[in-house]
């Protein structure tokens, strides 16, 4: 389909909507040497949902941040309902009826849900009215949440619900969803979009959905725009699109089947799907050593509310194997990652690396023992966005860039350049601030930092969450390469396809316990699904 079939000047505007709710024209933005957006034209029509696809770093989030006033464009114009506007901050955007659900949480951990929802409100607060409104939105969109819960105690999925409710409570007529379902279950995502469909049609709102999940965009949107390297490369009606075509347009090449399926957001428990999964060959596992490199023995841990998060949890891992951890989110996986990150202290039980017990909850102890961690939320505990790429690369260990205890800028620069080249990190150089780097490249920075420490064990928690098809391929390859070099990889993932493709051995967690364990050859979707639901092995 040609661009003109979508509407005027290939902007994606349908002919039934002559004046778009939003018209972006010639938008350009640079961050140093990196061109984030290059002469982008985009229109959003009222009564329709517009999907915005692209690789991590394609410029989609930057484009939306300019619409919401978080980033100022270097060139181009923004028109709202036909009138050119200067959107220089989020308050201006809000006054124009624009709201955004952010991919990375903009919440205050110490405050309750209802307090976070009211942040930015003028005038006197009415806690009861806010709680009631939260309840109404929760019911309408299927996003149930306790308004009095402390945000810092919530899982990633529940925090995402708070972000969505916080935006919808202000009743914006133009809504930007930036990867809103990356931590929601498929059922939650489906109900969210069903409700959005009704609201958009009934109230003539304009919605843009920024997503890496091809299936989500195909089924939830009316129009699709694809960006690559800061430019618009394709625009079409959703009814005229299919997943392979969108994937090729996003990355400019063919992608592997598993990566495409992961980007589709498929969560099937149908055994017939196993025909499409390439199993890991048994001979890729290095010979097991007599002593496990990691031994967790009868670990018990509690969350902030005193609820048992790990319940007599025991696990052994050997060098060179990838152990996949499957389970419905909230069944102890986060606690397991936190223990191995020195963020959570065990109530009882032990963690040992190479036979030596490592104290839990002691800052730096796990890293010193040889455990590297790719955290579940890179912004929450993996990176410092106001620091540079170079500074983030040496957060764990400054010795690579230090001389006599002081940071040597020449050594730091040389080390960073080496990591940028080795891990193909796209950024404005060593001194580029971390916030200016795309999500996929931020994940590469975390990966580079952890692997440069030459860990004995690598904990990879949701390593491909929010990544596009190309970035998923890259991350999967790096994890396999790490295992082949002798690193024991603990893969904690909610993506069964990912676990089945990469793991040599799979454990299933439920209520803080291991309820099943099997080799990759023994695994199937039906068994995993039953175990994840709490059925006996």
C-alpha positions in Angstrom: 0.0 0.0 0.0 1.3 3.5 -0.8 1.5 6.1 1.8 -1.2 8.2 0.1 -3.7 5.4 0.5 -3.6 6.1 4.3 -4.4 9.8 3.8 -2.9 13.1 3.1 0.9 13.1 2.4 1.2 9.6 3.7 0.7 10.7 7.3 -1.6 7.9 8.3 -4.7 10.1 8.4 -7.8 8.4 7.2 -9.9 10.4 4.7 -12.8 10.4 7.2 -10.7 12.6 9.5 -9.6 15.6 7.5 -8.2 17.4 10.5 -6.0 15.1 12.6 -6.0 15.2 16.4 -2.2 15.4 16.1 -0.1 16.3 13.1 3.7 16.0 13.5 5.5 17.6 10.5 9.2 17.5 9.8 10.2 16.5 13.3 13.9 16.2 13.9 15.9 15.6 17.0 19.6 14.9 17.7 21.5 13.8 20.8 25.1 14.7 20.0 26.1 12.6 17.0 23.0 10.3 17.3 20.0 11.2 15.1 16.9 10.1 17.0 14.3 11.5 14.7 14.9 12.6 11.1 12.2 14.6 9.3 9.3 12.6 10.7 5.7 13.1 9.6 3.0 11.4 11.6 -0.8 12.1 12.1 -3.1 10.6 14.7 -6.9 10.6 13.8 -9.6 10.7 16.4 -11.6 7.6 16.9 -8.7 5.4 15.9 -5.7 3.6 17.5 -2.4 4.1 15.7 0.4 1.6 16.2 4.0 2.9 16.2 6.6 0.1 15.6 10.3 0.1 15.4 13.5 -1.4 16.8 14.8 -0.1 20.1 16.6 3.1 19.1 14.4 3.7 16.0 13.2 7.0 17.5 9.6 6.2 18.5 9.8 7.0 22.2 11.8 10.2 21.5 9.0 11.2 19.0 6.3 10.7 21.6 8.4 12.5 24.3 8.4 15.5 22.0 4.6 15.3 21.8 4.3 15.2 25.6 6.8 18.0 26.2 9.6 16.0 27.8 11.9 16.6 24.9 12.1 19.7 22.7 12.4 19.1 18.9 15.3 20.6 17.0 13.0 21.2 14.0 9.5 20.6 12.8 6.0 21.6 14.0 3.2 20.0 16.1 -0.4 20.8 15.5 -3.3 19.7 17.8 -6.7 19.7 16.1 -5.3 21.8 13.3 -3.7 24.5 15.5 0.1 24.7 15.7 1.3 24.5 19.3 4.5 24.9 21.2 4.7 22.1 23.7 7.6 22.9 26.0 6.6 20.8 29.1 4.2 18.1 30.2 1.9 20.7 31.9 1.3 22.3 28.5 0.7 18.9 26.9 -1.8 18.1 29.7 -3.7 21.3 29.1 -4.0 20.3 25.5 -5.5 17.0 26.5 -2.5 14.9 25.9 -1.6 12.1 28.4 1.2 9.4 28.3 1.6 6.0 29.9 5.4 5.7 30.2 7.3 2.5 29.4 9.5 3.1 32.5 7.8 4.0 35.7 7.6 7.6 36.9 6.4 6.7 40.3 7.5 7.5 43.9 8.2 4.2 45.8 7.6 5.7 49.2 4.0 6.8 48.4 0.8 4.9 48.2 -0.9 4.1 44.9 -3.6 6.8 45.4 -0.9 9.4 46.3 1.1 8.6 43.1 -2.1 8.9 41.1 -2.6 12.5 42.4 0.9 13.7 41.8 0.8 17.0 39.9 -2.8 17.8 40.9 -3.5 21.4 41.9 -5.7 22.3 44.9 -6.7 20.3 47.9 -6.6 16.5 47.6 -9.6 14.3 48.3 -8.2 10.8 49.2 -11.6 9.1 49.2 -12.7 10.5 45.9 -9.3 9.5 44.4 -9.7 6.0 45.8 -13.2 5.7 44.3 -12.0 7.0 40.9 -9.1 4.4 41.0 -11.7 1.7 41.6 -13.9 2.9 38.7 -10.9 2.8 36.3 -9.7 -0.5 37.6 -13.0 -2.1 37.0 -13.5 -0.6 33.6 -10.1 -1.6 32.3 -9.5 -4.8 34.2 -6.6 -3.3 36.2 -7.4 -4.2 39.8 -5.1 -2.5 42.4 -5.2 -1.7 46.1 -5.1 2.2 46.3 -3.5 2.1 49.7 -0.6 -0.2 48.8 2.9 1.3 48.9 4.2 1.5 45.3 7.7 0.3 46.4 6.2 -3.0 47.4 4.4 -3.7 44.1 5.6 -6.0 41.4 6.5 -4.6 38.0 3.1 -5.7 36.6 1.2 -3.9 39.4 3.3 -0.7 38.9 2.4 -0.7 35.3 -1.3 -0.7 36.3 -0.6 2.3 38.4 1.0 4.2 35.5 -2.0 3.4 33.3 -4.5 4.5 35.9 -2.5 7.6 36.7 -2.8 8.7 33.0 -6.4 7.7 32.4 -7.7 9.4 35.6 -6.9 12.8 33.9 -9.2 11.8 31.1 -7.0 12.8 28.2 -8.4 13.0 24.7 -5.1 12.1 23.1 -3.4 9.1 24.8 0.1 7.8 24.2 0.8 4.3 25.4 4.6 3.5 25.4 5.0 -0.3 25.7 2.0 -0.5 28.2 1.8 -4.2 28.3 5.4 -5.3 28.6 4.8 -6.4 32.2 1.0 -7.3 31.9 -0.3 -10.8 31.5 -1.9 -11.6 28.1 -5.4 -11.6 29.7 -4.8 -8.1 31.2 -3.5 -6.8 27.9 -6.5 -8.2 26.1 -9.0 -6.6 28.5 -7.1 -3.2 28.4 -7.3 -3.0 24.6 -11.0 -4.2 24.5 -11.8 -1.3 26.8 -9.7 1.1 24.9 -11.5 0.1 21.7 -14.8 1.0 23.2 -13.6 4.3 24.7 -11.9 5.4 21.5 -15.0 4.8 19.4 -17.5 6.2 21.9 -15.6 9.3 23.0 -13.7 10.1 19.8 -10.2 9.9 21.4 -7.0 9.5 19.5 -4.6 6.8 20.8 -1.1 5.9 19.7 0.3 2.6 20.8 4.1 2.3 20.9 4.9 -1.4 21.0 7.4 -4.1 20.0 4.8 -6.8 20.1 3.7 -7.4 16.5 0.6 -9.4 17.3 -0.5 -6.7 19.8 -0.2 -4.0 17.2 -1.9 -6.1 14.5 -5.0 -6.8 16.7 -5.3 -3.6 18.7 -4.7 -0.9 16.1 -6.3 0.7 13.0 -3.2 2.2 11.4 0.5 1.3 11.7 3.6 3.4 11.2 7.1 1.8 11.2 10.2 3.7 12.1 13.8 2.6 11.5 16.9 4.7 12.3 14.9 7.8 13.1 12.9 7.7 9.9 9.4 6.6 8.9 9.9 3.6 6.5 6.3 2.3 6.1 2.7 3.2 6.9 -0.4 1.1 6.3 -3.7 0.1 7.6 -3.5 -2.7 10.2 -5.9 -4.9 8.1 -3.4 -4.8 5.3 -0.4 -5.9 7.5 1.0 -9.2 8.7 3.7 -10.1 11.2 6.5 -11.2 8.8 6.1 -8.0 6.7 6.2 -5.8 9.9 9.2 -7.6 11.3 11.2 -7.2 8.1 10.3 -3.5 7.9 11.4 -3.0 11.5 14.8 -4.5 11.3 15.5 -4.3 7.5 16.2 -8.0 7.2 14.7 -11.4 7.9 14.5 -12.4 11.6 14.6 -15.8 13.3 11.4 -17.6 14.0 11.7 -17.6 17.8 12.5 -13.9 17.8 9.5 -13.2 15.6 7.3 -15.3 17.9 8.6 -13.5 21.0 7.8 -10.2 19.3 4.4 -11.4 18.5 3.8 -11.9 22.2 2.6 -15.5 21.8 2.0 -17.3 25.0 0.5 -20.6 23.7 0.4 -23.8 25.8 -0.3 -25.9 22.7 2.1 -28.8 22.3 2.0 -28.5 18.5 3.9 -25.2 18.9 6.9 -27.2 20.0 7.6 -28.1 16.4 8.8 -24.5 15.9 11.1 -24.4 18.9 14.8 -25.3 18.2 16.0 -27.3 21.3 19.4 -26.8 22.7 21.6 -29.7 21.8 22.7 -31.7 24.9 26.4 -31.7 23.9 26.5 -27.9 24.1 26.5 -28.3 27.9 30.0 -28.4 29.4 30.8 -31.4 31.6 29.4 -30.9 35.1 32.0 -30.3 37.8 32.1 -32.4 40.9 31.0 -29.3 42.9 28.2 -27.0 41.8 29.2 -23.5 41.1 26.0 -22.3 42.8 24.1 -24.0 45.6 21.1 -22.5 47.2 20.1 -24.6 50.2 16.6 -24.4 51.9 16.3 -20.6 51.3 13.5 -18.8 53.1 12.8 -15.1 52.4 10.0 -12.7 53.1 8.7 -9.6 51.2 8.1 -6.2 52.6 4.7 -7.3 54.0 6.2 -10.3 55.8 4.7 -12.7 53.3 6.9 -15.7 52.4 8.5 -15.1 49.0 10.9 -18.0 49.0 9.8 -21.2 50.8 12.6 -23.8 51.5 14.0 -23.1 48.0 16.9 -25.2 47.0 18.8 -25.2 43.7 22.2 -26.4 42.3 23.8 -25.1 39.1 27.0 -26.2 37.3 29.3 -24.3 35.0 28.2 -24.0 31.4 24.5 -24.7 31.8 21.5 -22.5 31.3 18.8 -23.1 33.9 15.4 -21.6 33.0 13.1 -20.5 35.7 9.4 -20.6 34.6 6.4 -19.5 36.5 3.6 -17.0 36.7 5.0 -13.7 37.9 4.8 -13.1 41.6 5.7 -16.7 42.7 9.1 -15.9 44.1 11.2 -15.2 40.9 11.8 -11.6 41.9 12.8 -12.6 45.4 15.3 -15.1 43.9 16.8 -12.4 41.7 16.9 -10.0 44.7 18.7 -12.5 46.9 21.4 -13.1 44.2 21.7 -9.3 43.8 22.4 -8.7 47.5 19.1 -6.8 47.7 17.3 -9.3 50.0 18.4 -11.1 53.1 17.4 -14.7 53.7 15.5 -15.5 56.9 17.1 -18.9 56.8 19.1 -21.1 54.4 22.3 -20.4 52.5 23.8 -19.3 49.2 27.2 -20.8 48.3 29.4 -20.1 45.3 32.1 -22.7 44.6 31.4 -24.1 48.0 31.9 -20.9 49.9 28.9 -19.4 51.7 28.1 -15.9 50.6 26.3 -13.5 53.1 22.9 -12.4 51.8 21.7 -8.8 51.8 25.3 -7.5 52.2 26.0 -4.9 49.5 28.4 -6.1 46.9 28.9 -9.6 48.4 27.3 -11.5 45.6 29.1 -9.6 42.9 32.4 -10.2 44.7 31.7 -13.9 44.8 31.3 -13.9 41.0 27.6 -13.4 40.4 26.6 -11.0 37.7 23.0 -9.7 37.3 20.9 -8.4 34.5 18.0 -7.0 36.6 14.3 -7.3 35.8 14.0 -3.5 35.5 17.2 -1.9 34.2 16.0 1.6 35.2 15.1 0.6 38.7 18.3 -1.3 39.6 20.5 -1.6 36.6 21.5 1.9 35.5 21.8 5.5 36.7 20.2 7.4 33.8 21.8 10.8 34.8 25.3 9.2 34.6 27.2 8.7 31.3 27.6 5.4 29.4 31.2 5.2 30.7 30.2 5.7 34.3 27.4 3.1 34.1 29.9 0.6 32.7 32.1 0.8 35.8 29.3 1.1 38.4 30.1 -2.4 39.8 33.9 -2.3 39.6 35.9 0.9 39.1 39.3 -0.9 39.1 39.3 -1.1 35.3 39.4 2.7 35.0 41.3 3.6 38.2 44.9 4.5 38.9 45.9 4.6 42.6 42.3 4.6 43.6 41.2 7.5 41.4 39.3 7.3 38.1 41.7 7.7 35.2 39.7 9.4 32.4 41.9 8.0 29.6 41.5 4.4 31.0 37.8 4.9 31.4 37.4 6.2 27.9 39.5 3.4 26.4 37.5 0.7 28.3 34.2 2.2 27.3 35.2 2.4 23.6 36.2 -1.3 23.8 32.8 -2.2 25.3 30.9 -0.1 22.8 32.6 -1.9 20.0 32.5 -5.4 21.5 28.8 -5.2 22.3 27.8 -3.0 19.4 26.3 -0.3 21.6 24.7 2.5 19.6 25.2 5.8 21.6 26.8 9.2 21.3 30.1 7.9 22.7 31.5 7.3 26.3 30.2 10.6 27.6 26.7 10.3 26.3 24.1 10.4 29.2 22.4 7.1 29.8 18.9 8.7 29.3 19.8 9.5 25.7 20.4 5.9 24.8 17.6 3.6 23.5 16.2 0.8 25.7 17.8 -1.9 23.7 21.2 -0.3 23.9 20.7 0.4 27.6 20.3 -3.3 28.0 23.5 -3.9 26.1 25.3 -1.6 28.5 24.1 -3.7 31.4 25.1 -6.9 29.6 28.5 -5.5 28.8 29.2 -4.4 32.4 28.2 -7.7 33.9 30.0 -9.9 31.4 33.2 -7.8 31.5 33.4 -8.8 35.2 33.9 -12.4 33.9 31.3 -13.8 36.3 31.0 -17.4 37.3 27.2 -17.1 37.4 25.0 -14.7 35.4 21.4 -14.1 36.6 19.3 -12.9 33.6 15.9 -11.7 34.8 13.5 -10.9 32.0 16.5 -10.1 29.7 14.4 -9.6 26.5 11.4 -7.8 28.1 10.5 -4.7 26.0 13.1 -5.5 23.3 12.4 -5.7 19.6 13.0 -8.8 17.4 16.6 -7.9 16.5 17.6 -7.1 20.1 16.0 -10.4 21.2 18.2 -12.3 18.7 21.3 -10.5 20.0 20.5 -11.1 23.7 19.7 -14.8 23.2 23.0 -15.3 21.3 25.0 -13.6 24.0 23.5 -15.7 26.8 24.2 -18.9 24.8 27.8 -17.7 24.2 28.3 -16.9 27.9 27.2 -20.5 28.8 29.4 -22.0 26.1 32.4 -20.1 27.8 31.6 -21.8 31.1 29.3 -19.3 32.8 26.3 -20.8 34.7 23.3 -18.8 33.4 20.1 -18.5 35.5 17.4 -17.4 33.1 14.3 -16.0 34.9 11.7 -15.3 32.2 7.9 -15.1 31.8 8.4 -16.0 28.1 8.0 -19.8 27.7 9.4 -19.7 24.2 12.6 -18.1 25.5 13.0 -20.7 28.2 12.4 -23.6 25.9 14.8 -22.4 23.3 17.7 -21.4 25.5 17.6 -23.6 28.6 19.4 -26.9 29.2 17.3 -27.5 32.3 14.0 -26.0 33.4 12.6 -25.4 36.9 9.1 -24.2 37.6 8.3 -22.0 40.6 5.0 -21.7 42.4 4.4 -20.0 45.8 8.2 -19.6 46.4 8.9 -23.3 45.8 10.3 -25.4 43.0 7.3 -27.5 41.9 8.9 -29.2 38.9 12.2 -29.8 37.3 13.0 -31.3 33.9 15.5 -31.3 31.0 14.7 -29.4 27.9 14.1 -32.7 26.1 11.4 -33.6 28.7 9.7 -30.2 28.7 6.4 -29.5 26.9 4.0 -26.6 27.1 1.2 -28.6 28.7 3.3 -29.8 31.6 4.8 -26.4 32.2 1.4 -24.8 32.1 0.0 -27.2 34.7 3.0 -26.7 37.0 2.9 -22.9 36.7 -0.8 -23.1 37.8 0.2 -25.1 40.9 -0.6 -28.6 39.8 1.5 -31.4 41.2 4.3 -32.7 38.9 
